[in-house]
Amino acid sequence: MAIYEIPQDSKTWIKKELNKKYSSYETEEKYQEIIEIYEKFSNDAPSIGGKDNPMSKNFYGALSAFAYYEYMNRNMSPDEITDMCFGMMIGDKKGGQLSRFNLNNKLVQKIFHGLFRLRAKKLNRHKKDGSWNNTWGMEVNPLNHKEGISIHLVGCPIADFAKKNGYSELMPYFCETDKAVMEHFGGTLYREHTVADGYEDCDYWIKNKGE
């Protein structure tokens, strides 16, 4: 049994894909084989705090993608990988939420950055004392952008796992999917660097569409 159950969006996507090719019995059989791979990955990876960590779903969602990729003998086309990453991250979530906000409004920025600071305080405390191993750290608007919302994620347990286990070729797809996800929710992500490219952090600068 995995220390963190596979995220629902990943479960739904995997079963949907298997159902396209197999009978219901075969789908369940193959799904269980994928779960076995996922559970091995989950149990072998350093714990980043489980459900106490608000970002755990991101990590274990990535592990489920690695498990599916492994089950497919690491033989998936770029389009298939892109669809997998987006499908597992978004699922059936409706989009457009960010379009309701003017991300240049000072009050809106204060609220968003305030919420991120609460998350950053928790992440950084556990990262510093080592209790969540190689979890993400977070800096809120370290470059003092006057427009939009900005955070930097310091380190990346997904990139660490990918590098250690030979899945680094998938990291560009995960990083690009961040942009597609932000578009889905009604914003635009501007990014200059990622941990997967060898930097210490991933920068997220989120602005309203068209800006």
Backbone as a printed PyTorch tensor [residue, N CA C, xyz], in Angstrom:
tensor([[[  0.8500,  -1.2070,   0.0000],
         [  0.0000,   0.0000,   0.0000],
         [  0.8750,   1.2420,   0.0000]],

        [[  0.5700,   2.1790,  -0.8910],
         [  1.3590,   3.4040,  -0.9750],
         [  1.0940,   4.2980,   0.2310]],

        [[  2.0950,   5.0970,   0.5960],
         [  1.9020,   6.0250,   1.7120],
         [  0.9440,   7.1530,   1.3180]],

        [[  0.7390,   7.3310,   0.0210],
         [ -0.1800,   8.3640,  -0.4700],
         [ -0.9490,   7.7600,  -1.6360]],

        [[ -2.2360,   7.6320,  -1.4870],
         [ -3.0640,   7.0180,  -2.5310],
         [ -2.9680,   7.8170,  -3.8230]],

        [[ -3.0210,   7.1250,  -4.9340],
         [ -2.9200,   7.7940,  -6.2290],
         [ -3.9990,   8.8720,  -6.3460]],

        [[ -3.6360,  10.0860,  -6.8020],
         [ -4.6340,  11.1560,  -6.9170],
         [ -5.7860,  10.7610,  -7.8430]],

        [[ -6.9760,  11.2380,  -7.5210],
         [ -8.1710,  10.8540,  -8.2610],
         [ -8.0770,  11.2260,  -9.7370]],

        [[ -7.5380,  12.4070, -10.0470],
         [ -7.4390,  12.8250, -11.4550],
         [ -6.5590,  11.8620, -12.2480]],

        [[ -5.4830,  11.3850, -11.6310],
         [ -4.6150,  10.4180, -12.3060],
         [ -5.3430,   9.0940, -12.5050]],

        [[ -6.0260,   8.6480, -11.4760],
         [ -6.7840,   7.3940, -11.5490],
         [ -7.8110,   7.4500, -12.6810]],

        [[ -8.5470,   8.5530, -12.7490],
         [ -9.5790,   8.7070, -13.7730],
         [ -8.9750,   8.6870, -15.1630]],

        [[ -7.8680,   9.4140, -15.3440],
         [ -7.2500,   9.4940, -16.6630],
         [ -6.7210,   8.1440, -17.1040]],

        [[ -6.0290,   7.4480, -16.2020],
         [ -5.4520,   6.1450, -16.5560],
         [ -6.5440,   5.1600, -16.9670]],

        [[ -7.6170,   5.0930, -16.1890],
         [ -8.6930,   4.1450, -16.5170],
         [ -9.3750,   4.5170, -17.8270]],

        [[ -9.5110,   5.8220, -18.0630],
         [-10.1170,   6.2660, -19.3250],
         [ -9.2720,   5.8050, -20.5070]],

        [[ -7.9550,   5.9470, -20.3900],
         [ -7.0600,   5.5280, -21.4780],
         [ -7.0830,   4.0230, -21.6750]],

        [[ -7.0720,   3.2850, -20.5910],
         [ -7.0940,   1.8300, -20.7100],
         [ -8.4150,   1.3400, -21.2960]],

        [[ -9.5080,   2.0070, -20.9320],
         [-10.8270,   1.6110, -21.4460],
         [-10.9500,   1.7800, -22.9480]],

        [[-10.1050,   2.6400, -23.5240],
         [-10.1360,   2.8480, -24.9740],
         [ -9.6250,   1.6170, -25.7210]],

        [[ -8.8040,   0.8100, -25.0160],
         [ -8.1110,  -0.2870, -25.6960],
         [ -8.5260,  -1.6710, -25.2150]],

        [[ -9.0820,  -1.7400, -24.0000],
         [ -9.2890,  -3.0540, -23.3940],
         [-10.7110,  -3.2130, -22.8450]],

        [[-11.0700,  -4.4550, -22.5880],
         [-12.3480,  -4.7470, -21.9360],
         [-12.2890,  -4.2550, -20.4910]],

        [[-13.4240,  -4.2080, -19.8390],
         [-13.4570,  -3.7280, -18.4570],
         [-12.6050,  -4.6090, -17.5470]],

        [[-12.6380,  -5.9280, -17.7990],
         [-11.8310,  -6.8420, -16.9800],
         [-10.3490,  -6.5840, -17.2060]],

        [[ -9.9530,  -6.4750, -18.4810],
         [ -8.5360,  -6.2320, -18.7920],
         [ -8.0860,  -4.8700, -18.2700]],

        [[ -8.9860,  -3.8870, -18.3620],
         [ -8.6640,  -2.5510, -17.8600],
         [ -8.3320,  -2.5910, -16.3780]],

        [[ -9.1530,  -3.2730, -15.6120],
         [ -8.9260,  -3.3570, -14.1620],
         [ -7.6380,  -4.1090, -13.8540]],

        [[ -7.3830,  -5.1500, -14.6070],
         [ -6.1760,  -5.9510, -14.4100],
         [ -4.9240,  -5.1030, -14.6790]],

        [[ -4.9550,  -4.3810, -15.7870],
         [ -3.8010,  -3.5550, -16.1500],
         [ -3.6670,  -2.3500, -15.2160]],

        [[ -4.8040,  -1.8170, -14.7760],
         [ -4.7590,  -0.7030, -13.8320],
         [ -4.0680,  -1.1270, -12.5380]],

        [[ -4.3700,  -2.3210, -12.0560],
         [ -3.7420,  -2.8180, -10.8300],
         [ -2.2380,  -2.9950, -11.0050]],

        [[ -1.8170,  -3.3780, -12.2080],
         [ -0.3830,  -3.5050, -12.4800],
         [  0.2900,  -2.1300, -12.4360]],

        [[ -0.3980,  -1.1130, -12.9450],
         [  0.1350,   0.2500, -12.8840],
         [  0.2010,   0.7290, -11.4380]],

        [[ -0.8270,   0.3990, -10.6610],
         [ -0.8560,   0.7800,  -9.2490],
         [  0.3190,   0.1480,  -8.4960]],

        [[  0.6680,  -1.0750,  -8.8310],
         [  1.8130,  -1.7230,  -8.1870],
         [  3.0940,  -0.9380,  -8.4440]],

        [[  3.2510,  -0.4440,  -9.6750],
         [  4.4320,   0.3730,  -9.9990],
         [  4.3720,   1.6860,  -9.2280]],

        [[  3.1850,   2.3030,  -9.2230],
         [  3.0120,   3.5570,  -8.4860],
         [  3.3440,   3.3830,  -7.0050]],

        [[  2.8530,   2.3050,  -6.4110],
         [  3.0880,   2.0830,  -4.9850],
         [  4.5650,   1.8690,  -4.6910]],

        [[  5.2620,   1.2110,  -5.6000],
         [  6.7020,   1.0420,  -5.4160],
         [  7.3950,   2.4020,  -5.4520]],

        [[  7.0400,   3.2170,  -6.4390],
         [  7.6280,   4.5550,  -6.5350],
         [  7.3200,   5.3690,  -5.2780]],

        [[  6.0610,   5.3140,  -4.8610],
         [  5.6180,   6.0990,  -3.7160],
         [  6.3390,   5.6870,  -2.4400]],

        [[  6.5140,   4.3890,  -2.2600],
         [  7.1650,   3.8950,  -1.0500],
         [  8.6770,   4.0970,  -1.0740]],

        [[  9.2650,   4.1010,  -2.2620],
         [ 10.7160,   4.2750,  -2.3730],
         [ 11.1340,   5.7450,  -2.2640]],

        [[ 10.2320,   6.6510,  -2.6290],
         [ 10.5650,   8.0770,  -2.6310],
         [ 10.5880,   8.6310,  -1.2100]],

        [[ 11.4400,   9.6270,  -0.9360],
         [ 11.4230,  10.2670,   0.3860],
         [ 10.0610,  10.8950,   0.6560]],

        [[  9.5800,  10.7750,   1.8720],
         [  8.2890,  11.3690,   2.2200],
         [  8.3950,  12.8930,   2.2500]],

        [[  7.4380,  13.5580,   1.6060],
         [  7.4230,  15.0280,   1.6500],
         [  6.2580,  15.5330,   2.5110]],

        [[  5.8270,  14.6890,   3.4410],
         [  4.8200,  15.1400,   4.4000],
         [  3.4320,  14.5990,   4.2060]],

        [[  3.2340,  13.7960,   3.1470],
         [  1.9120,  13.2220,   2.9240],
         [  0.8400,  14.2890,   2.7780]],

        [[ -0.3260,  14.0090,   3.2980],
         [ -1.4600,  14.9240,   3.1270],
         [ -1.3190,  16.2050,   3.9360]],

        [[ -0.3490,  16.2540,   4.8660],
         [ -0.0950,  17.4960,   5.5930],
         [  0.5670,  18.5390,   4.7070]],

        [[  1.1980,  18.0750,   3.6330],
         [  1.8550,  18.9820,   2.6940],
         [  0.8540,  19.3610,   1.6070]],

        [[  0.5010,  20.6530,   1.4840],
         [ -0.5010,  21.0630,   0.4940],
         [ -0.0700,  20.8280,  -0.9510]],

        [[  1.2090,  20.5150,  -1.1690],
         [  1.6860,  20.2860,  -2.5280],
         [  1.9530,  18.8140,  -2.8340]],

        [[  1.6200,  17.9340,  -1.8920],
         [  1.8770,  16.5080,  -2.1100],
         [  1.1810,  15.9700,  -3.3510]],

        [[ -0.0300,  16.4580,  -3.6200],
         [ -0.7760,  15.9470,  -4.7730],
         [  0.0110,  16.1450,  -6.0660]],

        [[  0.7490,  17.2530,  -6.1640],
         [  1.5640,  17.5010,  -7.3490],
         [  2.6190,  16.4080,  -7.5130]],

        [[  3.2620,  16.0630,  -6.3900],
         [  4.3350,  15.0690,  -6.4300],
         [  3.7920,  13.6890,  -6.7750]],

        [[  2.7370,  13.2800,  -6.0920],
         [  2.2210,  11.9330,  -6.3150],
         [  1.4720,  11.8220,  -7.6490]],

        [[  0.9660,  12.9390,  -8.1370],
         [  0.4240,  12.9420,  -9.4880],
         [  1.5140,  12.6730, -10.5090]],

        [[  2.6890,  13.2570, -10.2720],
         [  3.8250,  13.0080, -11.1640],
         [  4.2720,  11.5560, -11.0780]],

        [[  4.3020,  10.9960,  -9.8650],
         [  4.6790,   9.5900,  -9.7340],
         [  3.7190,   8.6750, -10.4790]],

        [[  2.4370,   9.0290, -10.4990],
         [  1.4670,   8.2140, -11.2430],
         [  1.7340,   8.3030, -12.7440]],

        [[  2.1810,   9.4680, -13.2130],
         [  2.5430,   9.6110, -14.6290],
         [  3.7840,   8.7780, -14.9510]],

        [[  4.7710,   8.8000, -14.0570],
         [  5.9620,   7.9750, -14.2580],
         [  5.5760,   6.4940, -14.2860]],

        [[  4.6340,   6.1080, -13.4180],
         [  4.2190,   4.7010, -13.3630],
         [  3.5330,   4.2730, -14.6630]],

        [[  2.6620,   5.1340, -15.1780],
         [  1.9840,   4.8150, -16.4370],
         [  2.9980,   4.7350, -17.5800]],

        [[  3.9220,   5.6900, -17.6090],
         [  4.9690,   5.7290, -18.6340],
         [  5.8160,   4.4570, -18.5730]],

        [[  6.1460,   4.0330, -17.3720],
         [  6.9310,   2.8030, -17.1920],
         [  6.1380,   1.5900, -17.6780]],

        [[  4.8420,   1.5500, -17.3490],
         [  4.0070,   0.4280, -17.7750],
         [  3.9070,   0.3660, -19.3000]],

        [[  3.9790,   1.5380, -19.9340],
         [  3.9420,   1.6000, -21.3910],
         [  5.3290,   1.3930, -22.0090]],

        [[  6.2330,   0.8250, -21.1940],
         [  7.6080,   0.5470, -21.6350],
         [  8.3420,   1.8070, -22.0980]],

        [[  7.9630,   2.9240, -21.4770],
         [  8.5860,   4.2250, -21.7850],
         [  8.4730,   4.5430, -23.2780]],

        [[  7.4210,   4.0380, -23.8780],
         [  7.2310,   4.2290, -25.3240],
         [  5.9200,   4.9840, -25.5680]],

        [[  5.9930,   6.3030, -25.4780],
         [  4.8310,   7.1560, -25.7280],
         [  5.2610,   8.3130, -26.6140]],

        [[  4.3770,   8.7240, -27.4980],
         [  4.6950,   9.8470, -28.3900],
         [  4.6340,  11.1560, -27.6140]],

        [[  5.2600,  12.2130, -28.1280],
         [  5.1730,  13.5190, -27.4600],
         [  3.7360,  13.9580, -27.2070]],

        [[  2.8470,  13.7260, -28.1760],
         [  1.4440,  14.1090, -27.9910],
         [  0.7870,  13.3010, -26.8760]],

        [[  1.1140,  12.0250, -26.7950],
         [  0.5470,  11.1730, -25.7470],
         [  1.0350,  11.6120, -24.3640]],

        [[  2.3070,  11.9820, -24.2730],
         [  2.8620,  12.4360, -22.9920],
         [  2.2200,  13.7620, -22.5850]],

        [[  2.0670,  14.6580, -23.5470],
         [  1.4390,  15.9480, -23.2710],
         [  0.0080,  15.7560, -22.7790]],

        [[ -0.7320,  14.8840, -23.4440],
         [ -2.1120,  14.5970, -23.0400],
         [ -2.1620,  13.9980, -21.6470]],

        [[ -1.2250,  13.1000, -21.3510],
         [ -1.1710,  12.4890, -20.0230],
         [ -0.9290,  13.5400, -18.9450]],

        [[  0.0500,  14.3940, -19.1470],
         [  0.3840,  15.4070, -18.1320],
         [ -0.7840,  16.3460, -17.8940]],

        [[ -1.3900,  16.8240, -18.9670],
         [ -2.5070,  17.7520, -18.8270],
         [ -3.7140,  17.0610, -18.1980]],

        [[ -4.0070,  15.8490, -18.6640],
         [ -5.1680,  15.1270, -18.1540],
         [ -5.0550,  14.8120, -16.6810]],

        [[ -3.8520,  14.4550, -16.2370],
         [ -3.6680,  14.1250, -14.8250],
         [ -3.6710,  15.3750, -13.9430]],

        [[ -3.2340,  16.5040, -14.4890],
         [ -3.2080,  17.7280, -13.6960],
         [ -4.5710,  18.4000, -13.6110]],

        [[ -5.3270,  18.3520, -14.7010],
         [ -6.5850,  19.1020, -14.7730],
         [ -7.8030,  18.2410, -14.4700]],

        [[ -7.8170,  17.0300, -15.0060],
         [ -8.9900,  16.1810, -14.8140],
         [-10.2290,  16.8450, -15.3920]],

        [[-11.2920,  16.9100, -14.6060],
         [-12.5500,  17.5090, -15.0610],
         [-12.7570,  18.9210, -14.4970]],

        [[-11.6790,  19.5180, -14.0110],
         [-11.8160,  20.8350, -13.3910],
         [-12.2170,  21.8900, -14.4170]],

        [[-13.1870,  22.7060, -14.0610],
         [-13.5880,  23.8050, -14.9250],
         [-12.5060,  24.8710, -14.9380]],

        [[-12.4540,  25.6310, -16.0210],
         [-11.4180,  26.6500, -16.1570],
         [-11.9580,  28.0620, -16.0100]],

        [[-11.0420,  29.0050, -16.1710],
         [-11.4210,  30.4090, -16.2190],
         [-11.4520,  31.1520, -14.9070]],

        [[-11.1130,  30.4890, -13.7950],
         [-11.2620,  31.1430, -12.4960],
         [-10.4250,  32.4160, -12.3700]],

        [[ -9.2070,  32.3900, -12.8820],
         [ -8.3290,  33.5600, -12.7290],
         [ -8.8130,  34.7540, -13.5380]],

        [[ -9.5960,  34.4960, -14.5880],
         [-10.0750,  35.5880, -15.4320],
         [-11.0400,  36.5060, -14.6850]],

        [[-11.5130,  36.0530, -13.5270],
         [-12.4150,  36.8810, -12.7200],
         [-11.6640,  37.9760, -11.9760]],

        [[-10.3430,  37.8420, -11.8870],
         [ -9.5560,  38.7760, -11.0810],
         [ -8.6660,  39.6490, -11.9520]],

        [[ -8.5200,  40.9000, -11.5380],
         [ -7.4970,  41.7650, -12.1170],
         [ -6.2260,  41.5440, -11.3130]],

        [[ -5.2900,  40.8010, -11.8900],
         [ -4.0930,  40.4250, -11.1500],
         [ -3.1070,  41.5760, -10.9910]],

        [[ -3.4630,  42.7480, -11.5260],
         [ -2.6500,  43.9450, -11.3010],
         [ -3.2180,  44.8140, -10.1750]],

        [[ -4.3910,  44.4270,  -9.6850],
         [ -5.0120,  45.1720,  -8.5920],
         [ -4.2460,  44.9000,  -7.2960]],

        [[ -3.8910,  45.9520,  -6.5670],
         [ -3.0430,  45.8190,  -5.3810],
         [ -3.6880,  44.9440,  -4.3030]],

        [[ -5.0170,  45.0970,  -4.1190],
         [ -5.6910,  44.2830,  -3.1140],
         [ -5.6930,  42.8190,  -3.5090]],

        [[ -5.9560,  42.5480,  -4.7830],
         [ -5.9450,  41.1700,  -5.2840],
         [ -4.5520,  40.5580,  -5.0990]],

        [[ -3.5340,  41.3350,  -5.4400],
         [ -2.1620,  40.8470,  -5.2650],
         [ -1.8680,  40.5560,  -3.8010]],

        [[ -2.3110,  41.4430,  -2.9320],
         [ -2.0670,  41.2750,  -1.4990],
         [ -2.7170,  39.9980,  -0.9830]],

        [[ -3.9400,  39.7170,  -1.4390],
         [ -4.6570,  38.5200,  -0.9990],
         [ -3.9500,  37.2590,  -1.4950]],

        [[ -3.6390,  37.2200,  -2.7920],
         [ -2.9750,  36.0350,  -3.3460],
         [ -1.6090,  35.8150,  -2.7180]],

        [[ -0.8160,  36.8730,  -2.6440],
         [  0.5170,  36.7260,  -2.0700],
         [  0.4390,  36.3680,  -0.5860]],

        [[ -0.5830,  36.8800,   0.1110],
         [ -0.7720,  36.5210,   1.5150],
         [ -1.0570,  35.0450,   1.6890]],

        [[ -1.9060,  34.4910,   0.8180],
         [ -2.2080,  33.0610,   0.8690],
         [ -0.9690,  32.2270,   0.5760]],

        [[ -0.1840,  32.6820,  -0.4010],
         [  1.0460,  31.9590,  -0.7190],
         [  2.0560,  32.0410,   0.4280]],

        [[  2.0840,  33.1650,   1.1360],
         [  3.0240,  33.2920,   2.2690],
         [  2.6830,  32.2940,   3.3800]],

        [[  1.3990,  32.0350,   3.5850],
         [  1.0070,  31.0300,   4.5730],
         [  1.5240,  29.6510,   4.1620]],

        [[  1.3800,  29.3480,   2.8780],
         [  1.8800,  28.0730,   2.3800],
         [  3.4010,  28.0180,   2.4460]],

        [[  4.0440,  29.1360,   2.0920],
         [  5.5040,  29.1960,   2.1040],
         [  6.0510,  28.9660,   3.5090]],

        [[  5.3900,  29.5510,   4.4960],
         [  5.8470,  29.4080,   5.8800],
         [  5.8720,  27.9410,   6.2860]],

        [[  4.8360,  27.2140,   5.9160],
         [  4.7470,  25.7990,   6.2620],
         [  5.7890,  24.9810,   5.4960]],

        [[  5.8760,  25.1890,   4.1920],
         [  6.8260,  24.4400,   3.3760],
         [  8.2600,  24.6890,   3.8270]],

        [[  8.5920,  25.9630,   4.0140],
         [  9.9790,  26.3190,   4.3220],
         [ 10.4060,  25.8040,   5.6950]],

        [[  9.4690,  25.7880,   6.6450],
         [  9.7920,  25.2770,   7.9740],
         [ 10.1580,  23.7970,   7.9080]],

        [[  9.3410,  23.0390,   7.1900],
         [  9.5960,  21.5990,   7.1030],
         [ 10.7950,  21.2880,   6.2090]],

        [[ 11.0190,  22.1130,   5.2140],
         [ 12.2030,  21.9130,   4.3620],
         [ 13.4760,  22.1770,   5.1640]],

        [[ 13.4340,  23.2180,   5.9750],
         [ 14.6110,  23.5990,   6.7610],
         [ 14.9560,  22.5580,   7.8120]],

        [[ 13.9390,  22.0180,   8.5030],
         [ 14.2460,  21.0520,   9.5640],
         [ 14.3720,  19.6150,   9.0330]],

        [[ 14.1260,  19.4400,   7.7260],
         [ 14.3230,  18.1380,   7.0990],
         [ 13.1980,  17.1510,   7.2900]],

        [[ 12.1210,  17.5500,   7.9940],
         [ 11.0450,  16.6090,   8.2870],
         [ 10.2430,  16.2260,   7.0450]],

        [[ 10.2830,  17.0930,   6.0200],
         [  9.6400,  16.7570,   4.7540],
         [ 10.6770,  16.5350,   3.6620]],

        [[ 11.8610,  16.1510,   4.0770],
         [ 12.9450,  15.7940,   3.1530],
         [ 13.1530,  16.8490,   2.0680]],

        [[ 12.9860,  16.4470,   0.8050],
         [ 13.2870,  17.3640,  -0.2980],
         [ 12.0350,  18.0230,  -0.8710]],

        [[ 11.0910,  18.3670,  -0.0020],
         [  9.9010,  19.0840,  -0.4690],
         [ 10.2950,  20.4090,  -1.1110]],

        [[  9.3530,  21.0170,  -1.7950],
         [  9.5850,  22.3460,  -2.3420],
         [  9.7500,  23.3670,  -1.2180]],

        [[ 10.5980,  24.3590,  -1.4350],
         [ 10.5660,  25.5870,  -0.6550],
         [  9.8140,  26.6190,  -1.4790]],

        [[  9.4670,  27.7350,  -0.8960],
         [  8.7220,  28.7500,  -1.6500],
         [  9.1540,  30.1550,  -1.2560]],

        [[  9.3670,  31.0030,  -2.2530],
         [  9.6090,  32.4280,  -2.0590],
         [  8.4840,  33.1810,  -2.7490]],

        [[  7.9290,  34.1680,  -2.0860],
         [  6.8010,  34.9220,  -2.6310],
         [  7.2940,  36.2370,  -3.2250]],

        [[  7.0820,  36.3800,  -4.5260],
         [  7.4480,  37.5750,  -5.2910],
         [  8.8520,  38.0790,  -4.9520]],

        [[  9.8630,  37.2340,  -5.0740],
         [ 11.2190,  37.6430,  -4.7100],
         [ 11.8090,  38.7320,  -5.6160]],

        [[ 11.2730,  38.8730,  -6.8310],
         [ 11.7800,  39.8910,  -7.7560],
         [ 10.9480,  41.1690,  -7.7070]],

        [[  9.9840,  41.2100,  -6.7890],
         [  9.1480,  42.4080,  -6.5930],
         [  8.4550,  42.8760,  -7.8760]],

        [[  7.8540,  41.9260,  -8.5710],
         [  7.0700,  42.2890,  -9.7550],
         [  5.9050,  43.1850,  -9.3460]],

        [[  5.6620,  44.2150, -10.1180],
         [  4.5490,  45.1210,  -9.8340],
         [  3.2560,  44.6570, -10.4850]],

        [[  3.3850,  43.7880, -11.4710],
         [  2.2150,  43.2560, -12.1620],
         [  2.0660,  41.7730, -11.8460]],

        [[  0.8270,  41.3170, -11.7820],
         [  0.5560,  39.8960, -11.6300],
         [  0.9470,  39.3290, -10.2750]],

        [[  0.9790,  38.0010, -10.2350],
         [  1.2770,  37.2390,  -9.0240],
         [  2.5600,  36.4490,  -9.2710]],

        [[  3.4430,  36.3990,  -8.2770],
         [  4.7150,  35.7200,  -8.5090],
         [  5.1390,  34.8950,  -7.3000]],

        [[  5.5470,  33.6700,  -7.5600],
         [  6.2070,  32.8440,  -6.5570],
         [  7.3700,  32.1180,  -7.2280]],

        [[  8.3480,  31.7210,  -6.4360],
         [  9.4200,  30.8410,  -6.8960],
         [  9.3840,  29.5950,  -6.0230]],

        [[  9.4090,  28.4270,  -6.6570],
         [  9.4990,  27.1660,  -5.9240],
         [ 10.9540,  26.7250,  -5.9020]],

        [[ 11.4850,  26.5390,  -4.7040],
         [ 12.9020,  26.2250,  -4.5260],
         [ 13.0770,  24.7150,  -4.4160]],

        [[ 13.8550,  24.1470,  -5.3290],
         [ 13.9940,  22.7040,  -5.3890],
         [ 12.7560,  22.0650,  -5.9920]],

        [[ 12.8600,  20.7730,  -6.3180],
         [ 11.7120,  20.0830,  -6.9090],
         [ 11.8400,  18.5760,  -6.6910]],

        [[ 11.0250,  17.9970,  -5.8200],
         [ 11.0930,  16.5470,  -5.5940],
         [ 10.7420,  15.7370,  -6.8440]],

        [[  9.9450,  16.3230,  -7.7420],
         [  9.6150,  15.6240,  -8.9890],
         [ 10.8650,  15.4930,  -9.8510]],

        [[ 11.6020,  16.5950, -10.0110],
         [ 12.8400,  16.5680, -10.7960],
         [ 13.8700,  15.6520, -10.1520]],

        [[ 13.9180,  15.6460,  -8.8100],
         [ 14.8520,  14.7650,  -8.1050],
         [ 14.5470,  13.3030,  -8.4100]],

        [[ 13.2630,  12.9460,  -8.3290],
         [ 12.8650,  11.5590,  -8.5910],
         [ 13.1470,  11.1860, -10.0450]],

        [[ 12.8230,  12.0960, -10.9500],
         [ 13.0290,  11.8230, -12.3730],
         [ 14.5110,  11.5920, -12.6790]],

        [[ 15.3530,  12.4110, -12.1070],
         [ 16.7950,  12.2770, -12.3390],
         [ 17.3310,  10.9740, -11.7720]],

        [[ 16.8900,  10.6290, -10.5720],
         [ 17.3830,   9.4230,  -9.9020],
         [ 16.9180,   8.1560, -10.6020]],

        [[ 15.7240,   8.1920, -11.1870],
         [ 15.1210,   6.9820, -11.7430],
         [ 15.0550,   6.9400, -13.2680]],

        [[ 15.7060,   7.8840, -13.9130],
         [ 15.8150,   7.8290, -15.3700],
         [ 14.5990,   8.3120, -16.1410]],

        [[ 13.8690,   9.2890, -15.5710],
         [ 12.6990,   9.8280, -16.2700],
         [ 12.8580,  11.3080, -16.6370]],

        [[ 14.0810,  11.7720, -16.6870],
         [ 14.3060,  13.2020, -16.9310],
         [ 13.7360,  13.6720, -18.2660]],

        [[ 13.5730,  12.7450, -19.2170],
         [ 13.0200,  13.1460, -20.5120],
         [ 11.5720,  13.6120, -20.3990]],

        [[ 10.9080,  13.2730, -19.3000],
         [  9.5210,  13.7060, -19.1140],
         [  9.4150,  15.1050, -18.5020]],

        [[ 10.4820,  15.5860, -17.8690],
         [ 10.3910,  16.8460, -17.1350],
         [  9.9900,  18.0440, -18.0060]],

        [[ 10.5020,  18.1940, -19.2340],
         [ 10.0440,  19.3310, -20.0500],
         [  8.5340,  19.3270, -20.2780]],

        [[  7.9350,  18.1420, -20.3380],
         [  6.4860,  18.0530, -20.5330],
         [  5.7430,  18.5140, -19.2800]],

        [[  6.2350,  18.1130, -18.1080],
         [  5.6190,  18.5860, -16.8610],
         [  5.7030,  20.1060, -16.7670]],

        [[  6.8740,  20.6430, -17.0660],
         [  7.0870,  22.0900, -16.9290],
         [  6.2380,  22.8720, -17.9230]],

        [[  6.1230,  22.3700, -19.1450],
         [  5.2960,  23.0460, -20.1500],
         [  3.8170,  22.9470, -19.8000]],

        [[  3.4360,  21.8400, -19.1790],
         [  2.0350,  21.6740, -18.8060],
         [  1.6140,  22.7170, -17.7790]],

        [[  2.5530,  23.1970, -16.9470],
         [  2.2370,  24.2890, -16.0230],
         [  1.6300,  25.4710, -16.7770]],

        [[  2.1850,  25.7560, -17.9550],
         [  1.6860,  26.8810, -18.7560],
         [  0.2810,  26.5910, -19.2860]],

        [[  0.0840,  25.3650, -19.7530],
         [ -1.2410,  24.9830, -20.2730],
         [ -2.2910,  25.0070, -19.1700]],

        [[ -1.8990,  24.5700, -17.9740],
         [ -2.8200,  24.5850, -16.8400],
         [ -3.2090,  26.0170, -16.4860]],

        [[ -2.2330,  26.9090, -16.4960],
         [ -2.5130,  28.3060, -16.1690],
         [ -3.4320,  28.9380, -17.2170]],

        [[ -3.2280,  28.5860, -18.4780],
         [ -4.1190,  29.0690, -19.5300],
         [ -5.5400,  28.5570, -19.2960]],

        [[ -5.6510,  27.3080, -18.8900],
         [ -6.9560,  26.7050, -18.6250],
         [ -7.7020,  27.4760, -17.5380]],

        [[ -6.9590,  27.9240, -16.5410],
         [ -7.5920,  28.6290, -15.4240],
         [ -7.7440,  30.1280, -15.6750]],

        [[ -7.2970,  30.5770, -16.8570],
         [ -7.5680,  31.9590, -17.2360],
         [ -6.4310,  32.9290, -17.0500]],

        [[ -5.2270,  32.4420, -16.8710],
         [ -4.0670,  33.3160, -16.7350],
         [ -2.9860,  32.9370, -17.7280]],

        [[ -1.8640,  33.6350, -17.6530],
         [ -0.7100,  33.3180, -18.4950],
         [  0.5100,  33.2080, -17.5960]],

        [[  1.2580,  32.1130, -17.7500],
         [  2.4590,  31.8890, -16.9600],
         [  3.6780,  32.3150, -17.7540]],

        [[  4.4620,  33.2110, -17.1570],
         [  5.7500,  33.6070, -17.7270],
         [  6.8380,  32.9540, -16.8810]],

        [[  7.7780,  32.3060, -17.5520],
         [  8.8210,  31.5680, -16.8300],
         [ 10.1420,  31.6790, -17.5740]],

        [[ 11.1980,  31.8590, -16.7890],
         [ 12.5320,  31.9460, -17.3760],
         [ 13.3910,  30.7240, -17.0950]],

        [[ 13.1200,  30.0030, -16.0020],
         [ 13.9900,  28.8810, -15.6740],
         [ 13.2740,  27.8770, -14.7700]],

        [[ 13.8030,  26.6590, -14.7430],
         [ 13.2380,  25.5940, -13.9170],
         [ 14.3570,  24.8000, -13.2470]],

        [[ 14.0100,  24.0920, -12.1970],
         [ 14.9540,  23.1890, -11.5270],
         [ 15.3970,  22.0940, -12.4850]],

        [[ 14.4740,  21.6220, -13.3070],
         [ 14.7950,  20.5570, -14.2590],
         [ 15.8720,  20.9730, -15.2480]],

        [[ 16.0060,  22.2770, -15.4750],
         [ 17.0500,  22.7930, -16.3690],
         [ 18.3480,  23.1010, -15.6330]],

        [[ 18.4030,  22.7700, -14.3390],
         [ 19.6290,  22.9440, -13.5820],
         [ 19.6680,  24.1510, -12.6600]],

        [[ 18.5500,  24.8800, -12.5630],
         [ 18.5050,  26.0490, -11.6770],
         [ 18.0580,  25.6310, -10.2760]],

        [[ 18.2200,  26.5410,  -9.3250],
         [ 17.8450,  26.2300,  -7.9450],
         [ 16.3390,  26.3210,  -7.7240]],

        [[ 15.6540,  27.0600,  -8.5960],
         [ 14.2130,  27.2280,  -8.4040],
         [ 13.4930,  27.3060,  -9.7380]],

        [[ 12.1630,  27.2090,  -9.6620],
         [ 11.2760,  27.4240, -10.8120],
         [ 10.5160,  28.7240, -10.5590]],

        [[ 10.5450,  29.6170, -11.5220],
         [  9.8450,  30.8830, -11.3300],
         [  8.4550,  30.8230, -11.9590]],

        [[  7.4940,  31.3330, -11.2180],
         [  6.1050,  31.4260, -11.6730],
         [  5.6970,  32.8980, -11.6090]],

        [[  5.4660,  33.4820, -12.7690],
         [  4.9640,  34.8610, -12.8280],
         [  3.6570,  34.7780, -13.6110]],

        [[  2.5580,  34.9460, -12.9080],
         [  1.2290,  34.7320, -13.4840],
         [  0.5470,  36.0730, -13.7110]],

        [[  0.1290,  36.2970, -14.9550],
         [ -0.5240,  37.5540, -15.3080],
         [ -1.8520,  37.2350, -15.9930]],

        [[ -2.6830,  38.2560, -16.1120],
         [ -3.9250,  38.0720, -16.8640],
         [ -3.6140,  37.8060, -18.3150]],

        [[ -4.4690,  37.0570, -18.9770],
         [ -4.2690,  36.7530, -20.3890],
         [ -4.1890,  38.0430, -21.2020]],

        [[ -3.2840,  38.0220, -22.1800],
         [ -3.1530,  39.1700, -23.0780],
         [ -2.2400,  40.2590, -22.5590]],

        [[ -1.6100,  40.0350, -21.4200],
         [ -0.7050,  41.0500, -20.8610],
         [  0.7400,  40.6000, -20.9710]]])
